Every structure is written in structure tokens, then in C-alpha cells.
């Protein structure tokens, strides 16, 4: 079983180390008024997503969360999103979305996106995840009709572009337990999504065969066809995020001077 807390024990090649140096120089030259993190993990996170091309890697998101992780506890406690303990068969972190647990109007789209950013930043703090990527399982079971209030074309386009800038090249999104309501919403939303985002979507309904072919079976809880009796350790998942609260808060200090 893979430990939740990773050690960054992956050695970078001379080529990769040179790319890190070049990206740091690019940031200093092209963005003189912005304070950037200088640690290797921050820089490699964007280089892994762009085939180690410093010029492309500089185009990263400029939207930052503005609260500490602990301030999002009311959302965390709904179990609307969490990370599984085990990685998938390709070494990717597994992040589960349960839209049926979204609470409206308490949780706004902005709050949801901010928390997702914190989760992604936390998962990408280790080089193994940067290299292998992230698998998202979007469980659409019991999705409330109130989610339609988020489906504003302007906001959807912004969300789509944010995915284009996501510093994880190997991101795959598996939608499961689709319902008639969700299918109608997807039909309306898909034309607004970027080609890059659409290429990452995989639809499985409630048949786990193709999901298991993609991510494996032993890494999943029983509800997704994993081993009998295997359940989600929510406490361990949230501890993973909360343990990184100080580092994530430090990251928020970076921005325009």
C-alpha cells in the first residue's frame, strides 16, 4: 500500500535541472513585479506539465485561494471531495468528486474552485505525482438540480481555461454514475469546454469494467468495484491536506507586489 505522505526521492536529470534554472530565469525576466516561489518543487510542478519547456511552463494559473485549509472544513466535512490512500495502477493520485454531496447555496462555485486548487497544490508537492499525474473520479450519483446555478457560460469558459493551465499534464477525469439530469447538463456544457478538457473526459456510467482497466481495481473502495470491505479513510485524507496548511498558506503570499 502506498503511503499518503510521499518523500521526494526522485532524482532529476541534468537536462531537468537546467530546465528548472531556465524557468527561474524566465520568471525573473518576464514577470519582474510578481513574487514567485523559488523552490524546486514549485518549478518542477509546471515543467512536468509542459514537457520541461520553460517558455510554455511560465503560462500557469494566476488565480490563488485566499483562505487557509481549515477555513474550508465545512466543505471538507460534506465528503464532497477527497483523496484515496492508494495510487492507481499508473502511479497517479486518485481524487474523488461526489457531486451528490455538494451543498447549495452554502458552497459557491468560487469556494469549490479554491478548495480544488488547494487539493491539487497539495498533491503536486511531491515529484512522483508531478511525474505520474492525477486521476479524478467524478461520481455524479444524486447530483442535485441546484448545481445548474453554477452553469453560467462565462464561468464555464473560465473553468475550462483554468484546466488548460492546470500544472498537471497527466490529468484524467472519469465520470461515473451518470443520471438523466447529469446527461442533460453535460449536453449543454460540453460545447463550452476546451478540446483539451474534453479529451480528458471518460464516461463509465455504473459499469466498473472500463474504470478498472484505466486505473486498476485494488486501489479503489468497494463502492467502485474495489476489494470487498475496502472503505475510504476520510480522516487520513483530510489530514494529508491539513498537514500542508502552513505550506499552502505560505504559497498564497506570492503574487503581484
Secondary structure, 3 states (H helix, E strand, C coil): CCCCCCCCCCCCCHHHHHHHHHHHHHHHHHCCCECCCCCHHHHHHHHHCCCCCHHHHCCCCCCCCCCCHHHHHHHHCCCCEEECCCCCCCCCEEEEEEHHHCCCCCCCHHHHHHHHHHHHHHHCCCHHHHHHCEEEEEECCCCCHHHHHHCCHHHHHHHHHHHHCCCCCCEEEEEECCCHHHHHHHHHHHHHCCHHHHHCEEEEECCCHHHHHHHCCCCCCHHHCCCCCCCCCHHHHHHHHHCCHHHHHHHCCCCEC
